[in-house]
Amino acid sequence: MNSSLDIERHPWEPFLPQNSKLLILGSFPPPRTRWSMDFYYPNITNDFWKMIGLIFFNDDKHFIIKESKQFDQPAIKLFLEERGIALYDAATAIQREKGNASDLHLRIIEATDIPSLLSKIPQCRTIAVTGEKSAQTVLAPYNIAAPAIGKSVEISQINNGIRLFRMPSTSRAYPIALDKKAAYYRELFTEVGIIHKRV
């Protein structure tokens, strides 16, 4: 561990609606200078909320306040509560080796206690991790290899069995188009029952 680097602690509490069916875990929030709101996936260039808007409202700008570069935080929280989607990150403390938001240069100092999180949302049987770093961080204690993107593994050691899906990163640095990312997540939401299957 490089002791000369500042240790950052997670800026937010876990967002855990009581009806959550799905827990989505990123790696760690970007530096504060990148925030356009005080909530998860705050960077306006990140594809997460654009992708969610596209999937559920057929509009990638649904959660962006018109005439601004700000996300609509109250609308986002209400949506998550209505749909039963919980959010947090795989790490609670990190060091930034390059001072930026890149997962490649993120050193995990303290991983999140996933069983403790899940104990607060007992209906949740599924975790989705948004990228390789979060997948590795969550799975490391159980010696389970990260699955391929869009695939899942069982973690039998947590709460009598939890399924973890590895999803594509929503960072702009991850080189696939927004609609392709959305296709992976739409399948996840359908699998979990947040989107109903078309008959």
Secondary structure by P-SEA (a helix, b strand, c coil): ccccbbbbcccccccccccccbbbbccccccccccccccccccccccaaaaaaaaccccccccccccccccaaaaaaaaaaaabbbbbccccbbbcccccccccccccccccaaaaaaaacccccbbbbccaaaaaaaacccccccccccbbbbccccccbbbbbbbccccccccccaaaaaaaaaaaaaaaccccccc
